[in-house]
């Protein structure tokens, strides 16, 4: 009986000793911070009692003894709370602060809580080890390099912004520090952008301008142009090239100079394009012929030729009008063509009487003979002939008799 009581007391003593023994809440903890921020490494102790807390850095150098900092680093401090926290605070954390920190409790044996600090560093591009702006001849290869560091190691992605559309960005499938363009062409010129990012904001970029050198491209607004003598005209020539070409207008192989007769004006256009216009004043016969636009740069020379010819304005034609027909009489009556214009079927009497339409004359003649109207009228038969009236013959004979009688008396 006494032995059982002693055993029970021994177990109770062990339980009580374990209950009040110092303990850490966990054994291992990981802390991730961005470089430049504050890192707080937790160390929570239960039943600390009279025991001492010690912090050691990854190099096993004593950081603190209780609340006393034993190293000369103003960034480091101990944050204590009444609930049992003995946290280590590191301000403005640096990459070389990363590593395994130990929170020790001077028990027998010594208890240790390990805290792993990971200081993440945003991506950073090393400009001195990266490519700068570059010029390359068309058809050659070009290699660009973008060297970046960071924790974790950043990924590098490539983009291109064409000169003709700088607001648009073209994704290039290549990833990594090196970008190689084989057999480069003029349309591949532009601003190449490498973007480095490792998940820690912010992402960083670097731009490299690639200029492709090529022979000029000459375009004429017109290949044939006409103008009137004494007028003025404008010849226009657009040239696209890199490097910028020298543009010249020539006639018979001789360069034309700016003067009172010829006025040269140069206008910049879109990327690598310039337009040279030449105004020719008071055009004369010598100005007609072929003109050549010539563009030259270090890559070569290109020419295009156009023709200026005389333009003759067409003479306006006036419509011809027939003069009005005359009302003059002919020997056989009024002029036939006048009546033919208005009434084609007019029959004229040989003695100059008023004309009567053929179709209507027949009907009138028949009606007149039927009613006796024309029986005494001189000049009408139904067939259109001429008669002498009976009464007229009678009066004529009487007149002759009277004349003879007067002569006899």
C-alpha positions in Angstrom: 0.0 0.0 0.0 2.8 2.4 0.9 4.6 1.5 -2.4 1.6 2.3 -4.5 1.2 5.7 -2.8 4.9 6.5 -3.4 4.5 5.5 -7.1 1.5 7.7 -7.5 3.3 10.7 -5.9 6.3 10.1 -8.2 4.1 10.2 -11.3 2.3 13.3 -10.1 5.6 15.0 -9.5 6.7 14.1 -13.1 3.5 15.4 -14.5 3.8 18.7 -12.6 7.4 19.0 -13.7 6.4 18.5 -17.3 3.5 20.9 -17.0 5.8 23.7 -15.9 8.7 22.9 -18.1 9.6 25.7 -20.7 8.3 24.8 -24.2 8.4 26.4 -27.7 5.1 26.5 -29.6 6.8 24.9 -32.7 10.2 23.8 -33.8 10.7 25.3 -37.3 9.3 28.5 -38.9 9.9 30.1 -42.3 9.7 33.9 -42.8 9.8 35.5 -46.3 10.3 39.3 -46.7 11.3 41.6 -49.5 14.6 43.3 -49.2 14.3 46.7 -47.5 11.3 45.7 -45.4 11.3 44.6 -41.7 11.6 41.0 -40.8 10.1 39.7 -37.6 11.3 36.3 -36.5 8.9 34.7 -34.0 10.0 32.8 -30.8 7.1 32.0 -28.4 8.1 30.3 -25.1 5.6 28.7 -22.7 6.7 28.5 -19.0 9.9 30.3 -19.5 10.3 30.8 -15.8 13.9 31.8 -14.8 15.4 30.4 -18.0 17.3 32.6 -20.5 16.5 33.3 -24.2 19.4 33.6 -26.6 19.2 34.5 -30.3 22.0 33.4 -32.7 22.4 34.4 -36.4 23.2 32.0 -39.3 27.0 32.4 -38.6 26.4 31.2 -35.0 27.2 34.6 -33.6 25.4 35.6 -30.5 22.8 38.3 -31.3 21.2 38.8 -27.9 21.0 37.7 -24.3 17.5 38.2 -23.1 16.7 41.8 -24.2 20.3 42.9 -24.5 21.8 43.1 -28.0 25.4 42.1 -28.0 26.3 43.0 -31.6 26.8 46.4 -33.2 23.8 46.5 -35.5 21.2 49.1 -35.0 18.8 47.3 -37.3 18.4 44.4 -34.8 16.2 44.4 -31.7 14.1 42.1 -29.4 10.4 42.5 -29.2 9.0 41.1 -25.9 5.3 40.7 -25.0 3.7 39.6 -21.8 2.2 36.6 -23.5 5.6 34.9 -23.9 6.9 36.4 -27.3 10.6 36.9 -27.7 10.7 37.9 -31.3 13.8 39.1 -33.2 13.2 42.1 -35.4 15.5 43.1 -38.3 14.8 46.4 -40.0 15.8 47.1 -43.6 16.4 43.5 -44.3 19.2 42.7 -46.7 19.8 39.7 -48.9 22.8 38.6 -46.8 20.5 38.5 -43.7 19.0 35.4 -45.1 19.7 32.1 -43.4 18.9 30.0 -40.3 18.4 31.8 -37.0 18.2 30.0 -33.6 16.2 30.8 -30.6 17.8 28.9 -27.7 16.5 28.2 -24.2 19.1 27.3 -21.6 17.5 24.1 -20.3 19.2 20.8 -19.9 19.4 19.8 -22.6 19.3 23.1 -24.5 16.1 23.6 -26.4 16.3 25.2 -29.9 13.7 26.7 -32.2 14.9 27.3 -35.8 13.6 30.2 -37.9 14.6 30.3 -41.6 14.7 33.8 -43.0 14.3 34.3 -46.8 15.0 37.8 -48.0 13.6 38.2 -51.6 15.2 40.7 -53.9 13.3 42.2 -56.8 14.7 41.7 -60.3 17.5 44.0 -61.3 19.0 44.4 -64.8 22.7 44.8 -65.0 23.0 47.6 -67.6 26.8 47.3 -67.9 26.5 43.6 -68.9 23.5 44.1 -71.2 23.3 45.2 -74.8 23.0 48.8 -75.9 21.5 50.3 -79.1 22.9 48.6 -82.1 23.1 49.1 -85.9 23.3 46.1 -88.2 23.3 45.8 -92.0 20.3 44.0 -93.6 20.8 40.3 -94.0 23.2 39.9 -91.0 22.6 38.3 -87.6 22.1 40.4 -84.5 22.4 39.1 -80.9 21.0 41.0 -77.8 21.8 40.3 -74.2 19.8 41.2 -71.1 21.6 40.2 -67.8 19.4 40.4 -64.6 19.8 39.3 -61.0 17.3 38.9 -58.2 16.1 36.4 -55.5 14.7 34.2 -56.7 16.4 34.3 -60.1 14.2 36.3 -62.5 12.7 35.1 -65.8 13.5 37.2 -68.8 10.9 37.8 -71.6 11.4 39.7 -74.9 9.2 42.1 -76.7 9.5 44.3 -79.8 7.9 47.7 -80.5 8.1 48.4 -84.3 9.2 51.9 -85.3 6.0 52.3 -87.5 3.7 51.6 -84.5 5.5 52.3 -81.2 2.3 51.9 -79.2 1.9 48.3 -80.2 4.1 45.6 -78.5 4.9 42.3 -80.2 5.7 39.3 -78.0 8.7 37.3 -79.0 8.6 33.6 -78.0 12.2 33.5 -77.0 13.0 33.6 -73.2 16.3 33.9 -71.5 19.2 36.3 -71.3 20.1 36.0 -75.1 18.0 36.9 -78.1 19.4 36.2 -81.6 17.7 37.4 -84.8 19.0 35.6 -88.0 19.1 37.3 -91.4 17.6 40.5 -90.0 15.3 42.6 -92.3 14.4 46.2 -92.3 10.8 45.5 -91.0 12.4 43.9 -87.9 14.0 47.2 -86.9 12.5 48.7 -83.7 12.9 48.9 -80.0 13.5 45.5 -78.4 12.5 45.3 -74.7 13.6 42.7 -72.2 11.4 42.3 -69.1 12.8 40.7 -65.9 10.5 39.4 -63.2 10.8 36.9 -60.4 7.4 37.3 -58.7 8.7 40.1 -56.4 7.3 43.4 -57.5 8.2 45.5 -59.4 9.2 44.0 -62.8 12.0 45.9 -64.6 12.6 46.4 -68.3 15.4 47.6 -70.5 15.1 48.9 -74.1 17.6 48.3 -76.9 17.1 50.1 -80.2 18.0 48.0 -83.3 18.5 50.0 -86.5 18.7 48.0 -89.7 20.7 49.6 -92.5 19.4 49.1 -96.0 19.6 50.6 -99.5 17.1 53.5 -100.2 13.6 52.8 -101.6 12.5 55.5 -104.1 8.8 56.2 -104.9 7.4 58.8 -107.3 4.0 60.3 -107.0 3.6 60.3 -110.8 5.6 58.7 -113.6 4.0 61.0 -116.2 2.8 64.5 -115.6 1.4 67.0 -118.1 1.3 70.8 -117.8 0.5 73.8 -119.9 3.2 76.2 -121.1 3.7 79.1 -118.8 2.2 77.4 -115.8 3.9 75.9 -112.8 4.0 72.3 -111.5 5.3 70.2 -108.6 7.3 67.0 -108.8 7.3 64.8 -105.7 9.7 62.0 -104.6 9.5 60.0 -101.4 12.5 58.0 -100.1 12.6 55.5 -97.3 16.1 54.5 -96.1 18.4 54.0 -93.1 20.8 55.7 -92.7 19.1 58.8 -94.1 19.7 59.2 -97.8 20.7 62.3 -99.7 17.9 63.1 -102.2 18.6 64.9 -105.5 16.5 65.8 -108.6 18.4 65.5 -111.9 17.7 66.4 -115.5 19.9 64.9 -118.2 22.1 63.5 -115.4 22.8 67.0 -114.0 21.7 67.9 -110.4 19.1 70.6 -110.2 19.9 73.3 -107.7 17.5 75.4 -105.7 16.9 78.7 -107.5 14.2 81.2 -108.5 13.3 78.7 -111.3 13.3 75.5 -109.1 12.2 75.4 -105.5 13.2 72.4 -103.4 11.3 71.5 -100.2 12.0 68.5 -97.9 9.3 67.1 -95.7 9.9 64.4 -93.0 7.3 61.6 -93.0 6.9 58.4 -90.9 10.0 56.6 -89.7 12.9 56.6 -92.1 10.8 58.4 -94.8 11.4 61.8 -96.3 9.7 63.5 -99.3 11.5 66.0 -101.6 9.3 68.2 -103.8 10.5 70.4 -106.6 8.3 73.3 -107.9 9.1 74.4 -111.5 7.9 77.9 -112.2 6.9 79.4 -115.6 7.3 76.2 -117.7 8.8 76.6 -121.1 9.7 74.2 -123.9 13.1 73.3 -122.4 11.5 72.2 -119.1 9.7 69.2 -120.8 11.4 65.9 -120.7 12.7 63.3 -118.2 13.5 64.0 -114.5 15.3 61.6 -112.2 15.0 61.3 -108.4 18.2 59.9 -106.9 18.7 58.8 -103.3 22.1 57.8 -101.9 23.3 56.5 -98.5 26.2 54.3 -97.4 24.3 51.1 -98.5 23.9 52.2 -102.1 22.1 54.4 -104.6 18.6 54.1 -106.1 16.9 56.2 -108.9 13.5 56.6 -110.4 12.6 58.5 -113.6 9.4 60.4 -114.6 8.4 62.4 -117.6 7.0 66.0 -117.8 5.2 66.7 -121.0 3.2 69.5 -122.5 -0.5 69.4 -122.0 -2.6 71.1 -124.7 -6.0 72.3 -123.7 -8.7 71.1 -126.1 -10.4 73.8 -128.2 -14.1 74.2 -127.3 -16.4 73.5 -130.2 -19.5 75.7 -130.9 -22.7 74.0 -132.1 -23.6 75.0 -135.7 -27.1 76.4 -136.2 -29.0 76.7 -139.5 -29.9 80.2 -140.5 -33.7 81.0 -140.6 -35.4 80.4 -143.9 -36.2 83.4 -146.0 -39.7 84.5 -146.9 -38.5 85.7 -150.3 -40.6 84.7 -153.3 -39.1 82.6 -156.0 -40.3 82.6 -159.6 -42.7 79.9 -158.8 -43.8 81.1 -155.5 -42.3 81.1 -151.9 -39.1 79.1 -151.4 -39.8 75.5 -151.3 -37.3 74.6 -148.5 -39.0 77.0 -146.1 -42.3 75.2 -146.4 -40.7 71.8 -146.4 -39.3 72.7 -142.9 -42.8 73.2 -141.3 -45.3 71.4 -143.7 -43.6 68.9 -146.0 -46.7 68.3 -148.2 -47.1 71.8 -149.6 -48.1 72.2 -153.3 -47.3 75.6 -154.9 -49.5 77.1 -157.6 -47.6 78.1 -160.8 -49.2 81.5 -160.7 -48.1 82.3 -157.1 -51.4 81.9 -155.2 -51.5 81.0 -151.6 -50.3 77.4 -151.0 -52.8 74.8 -150.0 -51.9 71.4 -148.5 -52.4 68.6 -151.1 -54.6 66.4 -149.0 -56.7 69.4 -147.8 -56.8 71.0 -151.4 -58.5 68.0 -152.8 -61.2 68.0 -150.2 -61.7 71.8 -150.5 -61.9 71.6 -154.3 -64.5 68.9 -154.3 -66.5 70.8 -151.7 -66.2 74.0 -153.7 -67.3 72.5 -156.9 -70.1 70.8 -155.2 -71.4 74.0 -153.7 -70.6 76.2 -156.7 -68.2 78.5 -154.8 -65.3 77.9 -157.2 -67.3 77.8 -160.5 -66.6 81.5 -161.1 -63.2 81.7 -159.5 -60.2 81.9 -161.8 -57.4 79.4 -161.5 -58.9 76.1 -160.1 -60.0 72.9 -161.8 -60.5 69.7 -159.8 -57.4 68.3 -161.4 -55.4 71.4 -160.4 -55.3 73.1 -163.8 -56.2 76.7 -164.8 -59.4 77.8 -166.6 -60.8 81.0 -168.1 -64.2 82.0 -166.7 -67.1 82.2 -169.1 -68.2 85.5 -167.8 -64.7 86.9 -168.2 -64.6 85.8 -171.9 -67.9 87.5 -172.5 -66.7 90.8 -171.0 -63.5 90.6 -173.0 -65.3 90.3 -176.3 -67.6 93.2 -175.5 -64.6 95.3 -174.7 -63.0 94.5 -178.0 -66.1 95.5 -179.9 -66.4 98.8 -178.2 -62.8 99.6 -178.9 -63.1 98.8 -182.6 -66.3 100.9 -182.8 -64.7 104.0 -181.4 -61.8 103.7 -183.8 -64.1 103.6 -186.8 -66.0 106.6 -185.7 
